[in-house]
Amino acid sequence: MDFDLTEEQRMIQDMAYKFASNEFPTYSQECDREEKWPRDLWKKACEAGLVGPVIPEEYGGPGYGFLEAALVTEQLSRVDMGLCLATTATVFGSEHIVLFGAEAQKKKYLPPLVAGEAISAGAFTEPDAGTDVAAGRTKAVKDGNDYVINGTKMFITNGTICDYYVVFCVTNPEAEKRHQRHSLIIVESNLPGVSSTKIRGKMGIRASDTAEVVFEDVRVSQENLVGEEGRGFHQLMHFFDATRTTVAAQGVGVAQGALDRTLRYVQERKTFGQPLASYQGVQFQLAEMATKIELARNITYKAAWYVDQGRTNPSLNAMAKYFAGEMAVWVCDKALQLHGGYGYIDEYDVQRSYRDAKILEIYEGAKEAEKMTISRRLF
Ligand SMILES: Cc1cc2nc3c(=O)[nH]c(=O)nc-3n(C[C@H](O)[C@H](O)[C@H](O)COP(=O)(O)OP(=O)(O)OC[C@H]3O[C@@H](n4cnc5c(N)ncnc54)[C@H](O)[C@@H]3O)c2cc1C
């Protein structure tokens, strides 16, 4: 067993951290306060080669694995998780095309994502169907060579800024089992009948665009079907099994960033004539934070490594995402506490990490959904 990263992986890690440290601070406060998605920063991230790490070389990407994607995500989230999403989650949903797409779809839809010419979105959740995603009712009905799509999707990352969505639709309503009724279909955002409304007022990750998306008699060619008709639910679960490792890496990164800031703060801030860092009660808290981050990092890298070996372990991935998310919320809470009153003010980045971390327990499957995956496999 070898726990060392390769030299190339360390270089990727280093490059991502330097990029975030140099570029993010200019944007952090403004994008957070104004819920602004920074287009120019996304372009810079594309130029730096940080966007679309798992897109294969023949489609313009670097062809890295999910471990490298986790390394990039961790380092960017360490500086600002909202800006990490704003710059690199711009390929979200396209993993379906990488995993299940036809050759023509890969050629058409993947290269522009890496080149900074297009943005994708994964549209699965509906107003009444989140955790129970198979309850999704958005319909795609065949008409000639087309599908005609009607329905509403909720909380869609990149919803107002994307060029295309990969949409989870009912195509086989008559199928006996509800898990055989759905398919994934690419829908371009500029088609007649597609409309999106930005959702404002998010607690955290405010630089990331989130929207409600409505499809009203939207006509797309049947060639836009990704993978197999009626296999959409299974493809979606397979997709989450891979991408959840990236969400776990967001948790590791945001928690590490909060610890970094706290380590600096407790050495500067004095109470009773001594730096906070001199108190054992404080040192023990820092030790617990570092330990939990390291545990989450290990399970995240391990889960991503298995995905890259073609031996995806859904239970391990669910454990990584659930543990890293809960750990990040816990660590960011401790970090804010150690900053005292200053931590509560938005001049200090630690309060942003605290708000950002919470989403890790909710999106890409709430932590309860992860526990369902884990417990199902225990029996
Ligand atoms: C900022 C943001 C970005 C998002 N981005 C995307 C995106 O890009 N694409 C997309 O498709 N979706 C996206 N989502 C949606 C997200 O994945 C869902 O919110 C999530 O899956 C939970 O679904 P829900 O909100 O409908 O909660 P519900 O399913 O209504 O669940 C509510 C609560 O009950 C718990 N619960 C539900 N069922 C059970 C049960 N059987 N046992 C125990 N507990 C249960 C859940 O865990 C949760 O805590 C995003 C959400 C947010 C907030």
PDBQT file of the ligand as one rigid body, heavy atoms in Angstrom, charges set to zero:
ROOT
HETATM    1  C1  LIG A 401     -27.338  25.348  -3.471  1.00  0.00    +0.000 C 
HETATM    2  C2  LIG A 401     -27.920  24.092  -4.034  1.00  0.00    +0.000 A 
HETATM    3  C3  LIG A 401     -27.430  23.579  -5.216  1.00  0.00    +0.000 A 
HETATM    4  C4  LIG A 401     -27.994  22.435  -5.782  1.00  0.00    +0.000 A 
HETATM    5  N1  LIG A 401     -27.571  22.004  -7.012  1.00  0.00    +0.000 NA
HETATM    6  C5  LIG A 401     -28.284  21.038  -7.653  1.00  0.00    +0.000 A 
HETATM    7  C6  LIG A 401     -28.002  20.706  -9.032  1.00  0.00    +0.000 A 
HETATM    8  O1  LIG A 401     -27.079  21.256  -9.656  1.00  0.00    +0.000 OA
HETATM    9  N2  LIG A 401     -28.786  19.788  -9.632  1.00  0.00    +0.000 N 
HETATM   10  C7  LIG A 401     -29.818  19.163  -8.990  1.00  0.00    +0.000 A 
HETATM   11  O2  LIG A 401     -30.493  18.360  -9.625  1.00  0.00    +0.000 OA
HETATM   12  N3  LIG A 401     -30.090  19.443  -7.689  1.00  0.00    +0.000 NA
HETATM   13  C8  LIG A 401     -29.369  20.362  -7.020  1.00  0.00    +0.000 A 
HETATM   14  N4  LIG A 401     -29.658  20.678  -5.706  1.00  0.00    +0.000 N 
HETATM   15  C9  LIG A 401     -30.746  19.961  -5.034  1.00  0.00    +0.000 C 
HETATM   16  C10 LIG A 401     -30.269  19.047  -3.921  1.00  0.00    +0.000 C 
HETATM   17  O3  LIG A 401     -29.566  17.948  -4.448  1.00  0.00    +0.000 OA
HETATM   18  C11 LIG A 401     -31.502  18.664  -3.100  1.00  0.00    +0.000 C 
HETATM   19  O4  LIG A 401     -31.885  19.804  -2.362  1.00  0.00    +0.000 OA
HETATM   20  C12 LIG A 401     -31.240  17.489  -2.183  1.00  0.00    +0.000 C 
HETATM   21  O5  LIG A 401     -31.098  16.307  -2.942  1.00  0.00    +0.000 OA
HETATM   22  C13 LIG A 401     -32.349  17.278  -1.155  1.00  0.00    +0.000 C 
HETATM   23  O6  LIG A 401     -33.609  17.263  -1.765  1.00  0.00    +0.000 OA
HETATM   24  P1  LIG A 401     -34.793  18.193  -1.193  1.00  0.00    +0.000 P 
HETATM   25  O7  LIG A 401     -34.255  19.560  -1.034  1.00  0.00    +0.000 OA
HETATM   26  O8  LIG A 401     -35.987  17.996  -2.066  1.00  0.00    +0.000 OA
HETATM   27  O9  LIG A 401     -35.080  17.624   0.252  1.00  0.00    +0.000 OA
HETATM   28  P2  LIG A 401     -36.130  16.464   0.654  1.00  0.00    +0.000 P 
HETATM   29  O10 LIG A 401     -35.965  15.302  -0.242  1.00  0.00    +0.000 OA
HETATM   30  O11 LIG A 401     -37.486  17.064   0.753  1.00  0.00    +0.000 OA
HETATM   31  O12 LIG A 401     -35.631  16.091   2.097  1.00  0.00    +0.000 OA
HETATM   32  C14 LIG A 401     -35.745  16.969   3.221  1.00  0.00    +0.000 C 
HETATM   33  C15 LIG A 401     -34.956  16.395   4.381  1.00  0.00    +0.000 C 
HETATM   34  O13 LIG A 401     -35.515  15.129   4.769  1.00  0.00    +0.000 OA
HETATM   35  C16 LIG A 401     -34.521  14.120   4.721  1.00  0.00    +0.000 C 
HETATM   36  N5  LIG A 401     -35.121  12.877   4.211  1.00  0.00    +0.000 N 
HETATM   37  C17 LIG A 401     -35.775  12.706   3.048  1.00  0.00    +0.000 A 
HETATM   38  N6  LIG A 401     -36.207  11.434   2.936  1.00  0.00    +0.000 NA
HETATM   39  C18 LIG A 401     -35.803  10.781   4.055  1.00  0.00    +0.000 A 
HETATM   40  C19 LIG A 401     -35.932   9.447   4.535  1.00  0.00    +0.000 A 
HETATM   41  N7  LIG A 401     -36.522   8.498   3.799  1.00  0.00    +0.000 N 
HETATM   42  N8  LIG A 401     -35.408   9.130   5.738  1.00  0.00    +0.000 NA
HETATM   43  C20 LIG A 401     -34.760  10.069   6.472  1.00  0.00    +0.000 A 
HETATM   44  N9  LIG A 401     -34.608  11.360   6.075  1.00  0.00    +0.000 NA
HETATM   45  C21 LIG A 401     -35.129  11.707   4.890  1.00  0.00    +0.000 A 
HETATM   46  C22 LIG A 401     -33.478  14.635   3.729  1.00  0.00    +0.000 C 
HETATM   47  O14 LIG A 401     -32.255  14.044   3.938  1.00  0.00    +0.000 OA
HETATM   48  C23 LIG A 401     -33.470  16.116   4.029  1.00  0.00    +0.000 C 
HETATM   49  O15 LIG A 401     -32.672  16.360   5.134  1.00  0.00    +0.000 OA
HETATM   50  C24 LIG A 401     -29.059  21.774  -5.108  1.00  0.00    +0.000 A 
HETATM   51  C25 LIG A 401     -29.519  22.270  -3.890  1.00  0.00    +0.000 A 
HETATM   52  C26 LIG A 401     -28.993  23.429  -3.364  1.00  0.00    +0.000 A 
HETATM   53  C27 LIG A 401     -29.563  23.970  -2.092  1.00  0.00    +0.000 C 
ENDROOT
TORSDOF 0
